[in-house]
Amino acid sequence: MVPARSIPLQPLLHFPRPVPPPAEASSGPGTRSAEEPAGSAYTAAPPMELPDDSNLVKSFIAELRRRAEVELEGGQVDLSDGALLKFLRARDFDGELALQLLVNYHKWRRECPEITANLCPSSVLGLLQNQYHGVLDSRDTTGSRVLVYRIGKWIPKDFTAYEVFRVSLITSELIVREVETQRFGIKAIFDLQDWCFAHAFQINPSLVKKISAVLTDSFPLKVRGIHLINEPKFFRPVFSMIRPFLPDKIKPRIHMHGSSFVHSLCQHFSREILPPEYGGNGQGLDEVCQRWTQFILSSQALLQQLSLGAAGRGDGEQGGSRQVPRGAGKPRDSGSCSRNLSGSFPIVH
């Protein structure tokens, strides 16, 4: 993780909802700005609502690329439009925060090789075949992807906690390529049925800090909710030791539903998307996990590229990873990520 900045970030970007222009300011019937979404009566829509090829979105991408070439010079970094959009969307087009997230992402990957160096499915095949993890086919009503983890399918003597975390990272790298997921984030259901002390012994402060980094400032995914079900009584003391390491903004998004979870869980998720095991009408958990395992296995080539630190182009991306030349941009010191270049990113009034 990149340490906290000594200079507080000043928000450079603000996207208020557009207000109707005065009647006399109209350019004439049927006319609209080049930045205005089709069918809208007003201009200055927030970038999150504009098409990727709009001039305003392109200006954010270009500026983030320029700044990234300075901050990440000498590294093998994907600076394609699609790759940079992931970070802009994750921070709602706050350019400074998107830059910080991009720098943190690459720093975290370098500093956690035990997790990131081998994202090939074969490295966690046993966990996948045990049907430990799956992603529901349908999104929830807010547009979030819903991930399921079945802790009882993790056999601690066979797989370390780092390998278990790698499964989550593999899925995150795959679904973050989806535009809807970039916009609406993810929610996770952790089924703690059969959680035991052998699992607890694998959780240490170092691992928790690395997980915390991903949850907050080192991965371009918005974590909208974490739901725990079937948690045993002795899990709560363990969680009380983990909680201080979690970021403040994540803590209120954690929900403990206990063993009689169906009613409360269905207050957060529609029954139509939940599996029958969780009180829903969707696909069964085994099928969900099998289908997701097949998808991961079919993504072998992409995951191999990510393991090598050279991500290929994704859907809709232009270009791909490239070596950022040393000396690109103006000279910087090692702490340049803390700099705040006021006015660098576009400002929308």
C-alpha positions as CSV (number, residue, x, y, z in Angstrom):
1,M,0.0,0.0,0.0
2,V,1.0,3.5,-0.6
3,P,1.3,5.4,2.7
4,A,-1.1,8.1,3.5
5,R,-0.4,11.3,1.7
6,S,1.2,14.1,3.8
7,I,-0.7,16.7,1.7
8,P,-4.5,16.2,1.9
9,L,-6.2,15.7,-1.5
10,Q,-8.3,18.6,-2.6
11,P,-11.3,17.5,-4.7
12,L,-10.6,18.8,-8.2
13,L,-13.8,17.5,-9.8
14,H,-17.4,18.1,-9.0
15,F,-20.2,17.1,-11.2
16,P,-23.5,18.6,-10.1
17,R,-26.7,17.7,-11.8
18,P,-27.3,20.0,-14.7
19,V,-29.9,22.7,-14.3
20,P,-32.2,23.8,-17.1
21,P,-30.7,26.6,-19.2
22,P,-32.8,29.8,-19.4
23,A,-35.1,29.8,-22.4
24,E,-33.3,32.7,-24.0
25,A,-30.0,30.8,-23.8
26,S,-31.3,28.0,-26.0
27,S,-29.3,27.5,-29.2
28,G,-32.6,26.7,-31.0
29,P,-35.0,23.9,-31.3
30,G,-33.5,20.4,-31.6
31,T,-29.9,21.5,-30.8
32,R,-27.7,20.1,-28.1
33,S,-24.1,20.2,-27.0
34,A,-21.7,17.6,-28.3
35,E,-21.3,16.4,-24.6
36,E,-25.1,16.0,-24.1
37,P,-26.5,12.5,-24.0
38,A,-29.0,11.8,-26.8
39,G,-32.5,12.5,-25.6
40,S,-31.5,14.9,-22.9
41,A,-32.7,18.5,-22.8
42,Y,-29.6,19.8,-21.0
43,T,-25.8,19.9,-21.2
44,A,-23.1,19.1,-18.7
45,A,-24.1,15.6,-17.8
46,P,-21.8,13.9,-15.2
47,P,-19.0,11.9,-16.9
48,M,-20.4,8.7,-15.3
49,E,-23.5,9.1,-17.5
50,L,-21.7,10.0,-20.7
51,P,-20.6,7.5,-23.4
52,D,-17.0,6.5,-23.4
53,D,-16.3,8.3,-26.7
54,S,-17.6,11.7,-25.4
55,N,-15.1,14.5,-25.5
56,L,-15.3,15.1,-21.8
57,V,-14.6,11.4,-20.9
58,K,-11.7,11.4,-23.4
59,S,-10.2,14.5,-21.7
60,F,-10.3,12.7,-18.3
61,I,-8.6,9.6,-19.9
62,A,-5.9,11.7,-21.6
63,E,-5.1,13.6,-18.4
64,L,-4.9,10.4,-16.3
65,R,-2.7,8.8,-18.9
66,R,-0.4,11.8,-18.9
67,R,-0.1,11.9,-15.1
68,A,0.3,8.1,-14.9
69,E,3.2,8.2,-17.3
70,V,4.9,10.5,-14.8
71,E,4.0,8.6,-11.6
72,L,4.6,5.1,-13.0
73,E,7.6,5.7,-15.3
74,G,9.7,2.6,-16.0
75,G,6.9,0.2,-15.2
76,Q,5.0,-2.3,-17.4
77,V,1.6,-0.7,-17.2
78,D,-1.7,-0.9,-19.2
79,L,-2.6,2.7,-20.1
80,S,-5.2,1.9,-22.6
81,D,-8.5,3.8,-22.6
82,G,-10.4,0.8,-21.1
83,A,-7.8,0.2,-18.4
84,L,-7.8,3.9,-17.3
85,L,-11.6,4.1,-17.3
86,K,-11.7,1.4,-14.7
87,F,-9.9,3.6,-12.2
88,L,-11.9,6.8,-13.2
89,R,-15.2,5.0,-12.7
90,A,-14.0,3.5,-9.4
91,R,-13.5,7.0,-8.1
92,D,-16.5,8.6,-9.8
93,F,-14.2,10.5,-12.2
94,D,-12.3,12.3,-9.4
95,G,-9.1,12.4,-11.3
96,E,-6.7,12.8,-8.4
97,L,-8.2,9.9,-6.5
98,A,-8.2,7.8,-9.7
99,L,-4.5,8.5,-10.1
100,Q,-3.8,7.5,-6.4
101,L,-5.8,4.3,-6.9
102,L,-3.9,3.5,-10.1
103,V,-0.5,4.0,-8.4
104,N,-1.6,2.0,-5.3
105,Y,-2.9,-0.9,-7.5
106,H,0.4,-1.4,-9.2
107,K,2.4,-0.9,-6.0
108,W,0.2,-3.4,-4.2
109,R,0.7,-6.0,-6.9
110,R,4.4,-5.6,-6.7
111,E,4.5,-5.9,-2.9
112,C,2.2,-8.9,-2.7
113,P,3.8,-11.5,-5.0
114,E,2.5,-14.4,-2.8
115,I,-1.0,-13.5,-4.0
116,T,-0.5,-11.7,-7.4
117,A,2.4,-13.5,-9.0
118,N,0.4,-16.5,-10.2
119,L,-3.2,-15.9,-11.2
120,C,-3.4,-19.0,-13.3
121,P,-6.5,-21.1,-12.5
122,S,-4.2,-24.1,-11.9
123,S,-2.8,-22.5,-8.8
124,V,-6.2,-22.7,-7.1
125,L,-7.9,-25.5,-9.0
126,G,-8.6,-27.6,-6.0
127,L,-10.5,-24.8,-4.3
128,L,-12.5,-24.1,-7.4
129,Q,-13.3,-27.8,-7.9
130,N,-14.4,-27.9,-4.2
131,Q,-17.1,-25.4,-5.3
132,Y,-15.7,-22.8,-2.8
133,H,-16.6,-19.8,-4.9
134,G,-19.1,-18.6,-7.5
135,V,-20.7,-15.4,-8.9
136,L,-24.5,-15.2,-9.3
137,D,-25.6,-14.9,-12.9
138,S,-27.9,-12.0,-12.2
139,R,-27.0,-8.6,-10.6
140,D,-28.9,-7.3,-7.7
141,T,-31.5,-4.4,-8.0
142,T,-28.7,-1.8,-7.7
143,G,-26.7,-3.3,-10.5
144,S,-24.0,-4.8,-8.3
145,R,-22.4,-8.2,-9.0
146,V,-23.0,-10.7,-6.2
147,L,-20.1,-13.0,-5.2
148,V,-20.5,-16.0,-3.0
149,Y,-17.8,-17.7,-0.8
150,R,-18.5,-21.0,0.9
151,I,-15.9,-21.1,3.7
152,G,-16.7,-24.7,4.6
153,K,-15.4,-25.8,1.2
154,W,-11.9,-24.4,2.1
155,I,-9.8,-27.2,3.6
156,P,-7.0,-25.3,5.6
157,K,-4.6,-28.2,5.5
158,D,-4.7,-28.2,1.7
159,F,-4.8,-24.4,0.9
160,T,-3.4,-21.4,2.7
161,A,-5.3,-18.2,3.3
162,Y,-3.2,-16.5,0.6
163,E,-4.4,-19.0,-2.0
164,V,-8.0,-18.5,-0.8
165,F,-7.5,-14.7,-1.3
166,R,-6.0,-15.4,-4.7
167,V,-9.4,-16.9,-5.8
168,S,-11.0,-13.6,-4.9
169,L,-8.4,-11.6,-6.8
170,I,-8.8,-13.8,-9.9
171,T,-12.5,-13.1,-9.9
172,S,-12.0,-9.4,-9.2
173,E,-9.6,-9.1,-12.2
174,L,-12.2,-10.7,-14.5
175,I,-15.3,-8.9,-13.4
176,V,-13.7,-5.5,-13.2
177,R,-13.5,-5.6,-17.0
178,E,-17.3,-5.4,-17.1
179,V,-18.5,-1.8,-17.5
180,E,-21.6,-2.4,-15.4
181,T,-19.5,-3.8,-12.6
182,Q,-17.1,-0.8,-12.8
183,R,-20.1,1.5,-12.4
184,F,-22.2,-0.4,-9.7
185,G,-19.6,-2.4,-7.8
186,I,-19.9,-5.7,-6.0
187,K,-21.5,-7.3,-3.0
188,A,-20.3,-10.5,-1.3
189,I,-21.9,-13.2,0.6
190,F,-19.6,-15.2,2.9
191,D,-21.2,-18.5,4.0
192,L,-19.4,-19.4,7.2
193,Q,-21.0,-22.8,7.6
194,D,-18.3,-25.2,9.0
195,W,-16.0,-22.4,9.9
196,C,-13.5,-23.8,12.4
197,F,-10.4,-22.8,14.4
198,A,-8.2,-24.2,11.6
199,H,-9.5,-21.4,9.4
200,A,-9.1,-18.8,12.1
201,F,-5.4,-19.7,12.7
202,Q,-4.7,-18.8,9.1
203,I,-5.9,-15.2,9.5
204,N,-3.1,-13.0,10.6
205,P,-2.7,-9.2,10.7
206,S,-0.5,-9.1,7.6
207,L,-3.1,-10.8,5.5
208,V,-5.9,-8.7,6.9
209,K,-4.0,-5.5,6.0
210,K,-3.5,-6.7,2.5
211,I,-7.2,-7.5,2.2
212,S,-8.0,-4.1,3.6
213,A,-5.9,-2.5,1.0
214,V,-7.9,-4.1,-1.8
215,L,-11.2,-3.2,-0.2
216,T,-10.3,0.5,0.0
217,D,-7.5,2.0,-2.1
218,S,-5.7,-0.6,-4.2
219,F,-8.2,-2.2,-6.5
220,P,-10.7,-0.4,-8.9
221,L,-13.9,-2.1,-7.6
222,K,-16.5,-0.5,-5.4
223,V,-17.4,-2.8,-2.5
224,R,-21.1,-2.1,-1.8
225,G,-21.8,-4.7,0.8
226,I,-20.4,-7.7,2.7
227,H,-22.9,-10.2,4.1
228,L,-21.9,-12.9,6.6
229,I,-24.3,-15.9,7.1
230,N,-24.1,-19.0,9.3
231,E,-21.3,-17.4,11.4
232,P,-20.7,-19.5,14.5
233,K,-20.5,-17.9,17.9
234,F,-16.7,-18.1,18.2
235,F,-16.4,-16.2,14.9
236,R,-17.4,-13.0,16.5
237,P,-14.3,-12.7,18.8
238,V,-12.1,-13.4,15.7
239,F,-13.9,-10.7,13.8
240,S,-13.5,-8.3,16.6
241,M,-9.7,-8.7,16.1
242,I,-10.1,-8.2,12.4
243,R,-12.4,-5.2,12.6
244,P,-9.8,-2.6,13.6
245,F,-7.8,-3.2,10.5
246,L,-10.8,-2.6,8.2
247,P,-11.4,0.8,6.7
248,D,-14.1,3.0,8.3
249,K,-16.1,3.2,5.1
250,I,-16.4,-0.6,4.9
251,K,-17.4,-1.2,8.5
252,P,-21.0,-0.1,8.1
253,R,-21.4,-2.2,5.0
254,I,-20.8,-5.4,6.9
255,H,-23.9,-7.3,7.8
256,M,-24.0,-10.4,10.1
257,H,-27.1,-12.4,9.5
258,G,-26.5,-15.5,11.7
259,S,-27.9,-18.9,11.1
260,S,-31.5,-17.8,10.6
261,F,-30.5,-15.5,7.8
262,V,-33.1,-15.9,5.1
263,H,-35.4,-13.1,6.1
264,S,-32.7,-10.5,6.7
265,L,-30.7,-11.6,3.7
266,C,-33.7,-11.2,1.4
267,Q,-34.1,-7.6,2.7
268,H,-30.8,-6.9,0.8
269,F,-31.1,-9.2,-2.2
270,S,-34.1,-10.2,-4.3
271,R,-35.2,-13.8,-4.0
272,E,-35.2,-14.1,-7.8
273,I,-31.3,-14.0,-7.9
274,L,-30.5,-15.8,-4.6
275,P,-29.9,-19.6,-4.8
276,P,-32.5,-21.9,-3.1
277,E,-30.0,-22.6,-0.3
278,Y,-30.3,-19.0,0.7
279,G,-34.1,-18.7,0.4
280,G,-34.2,-17.7,-3.3
281,N,-35.5,-18.9,-6.6
282,G,-32.3,-18.7,-8.6
283,Q,-29.7,-21.4,-9.6
284,G,-28.4,-23.8,-7.0
285,L,-25.1,-23.0,-5.4
286,D,-23.4,-26.0,-6.9
287,E,-24.4,-25.0,-10.4
288,V,-23.4,-21.4,-9.7
289,C,-19.9,-22.5,-8.6
290,Q,-19.5,-24.9,-11.5
291,R,-20.4,-22.3,-14.1
292,W,-18.0,-19.7,-12.6
293,T,-15.2,-22.3,-12.4
294,Q,-15.7,-23.0,-16.1
295,F,-15.5,-19.2,-16.8
296,I,-12.3,-18.9,-14.8
297,L,-10.7,-21.8,-16.6
298,S,-11.8,-20.4,-20.0
299,S,-10.0,-17.1,-19.0
300,Q,-6.6,-18.9,-18.6
301,A,-4.8,-16.8,-21.3
302,L,-5.9,-13.4,-19.8
303,L,-5.0,-14.5,-16.3
304,Q,-1.6,-15.6,-17.5
305,Q,-1.0,-12.1,-19.0
306,L,-2.1,-10.5,-15.7
307,S,0.3,-12.8,-13.8
308,L,3.1,-11.5,-16.0
309,G,2.1,-7.9,-15.2
310,A,1.2,-7.3,-18.8
311,A,-2.6,-7.2,-19.1
312,G,-3.9,-7.6,-22.6
313,R,-6.7,-5.4,-24.1
314,G,-10.1,-5.9,-22.7
315,D,-13.5,-5.5,-24.2
316,G,-13.7,-2.0,-25.8
317,E,-10.1,-1.2,-24.8
318,Q,-7.8,0.4,-27.2
319,G,-4.1,-0.6,-27.0
320,G,-2.7,-2.6,-24.2
321,S,0.1,-2.7,-21.7
322,R,3.3,-0.9,-22.5
323,Q,6.5,0.0,-20.9
324,V,6.2,3.6,-19.6
325,P,9.5,5.2,-20.7
326,R,11.8,6.5,-17.9
327,G,11.8,10.3,-18.0
328,A,8.3,10.5,-19.4
329,G,6.7,13.7,-18.3
330,K,8.6,16.0,-16.0
331,P,11.1,14.8,-13.4
332,R,9.6,13.7,-10.1
333,D,10.8,12.6,-6.7
334,S,9.9,9.3,-5.0
335,G,7.1,11.0,-3.1
336,S,5.4,12.6,-6.2
337,C,2.2,10.7,-5.6
338,S,1.6,13.1,-2.8
339,R,1.7,16.1,-5.1
340,N,-1.6,17.8,-6.0
341,L,-1.4,19.5,-9.3
342,S,-4.3,21.8,-9.0
343,G,-6.2,22.3,-12.2
344,S,-4.7,19.3,-14.0
345,F,-7.9,17.4,-14.5
346,P,-11.0,18.8,-16.2
347,I,-13.3,20.7,-13.9
348,V,-17.1,20.7,-14.6
349,H,-19.1,23.5,-13.2
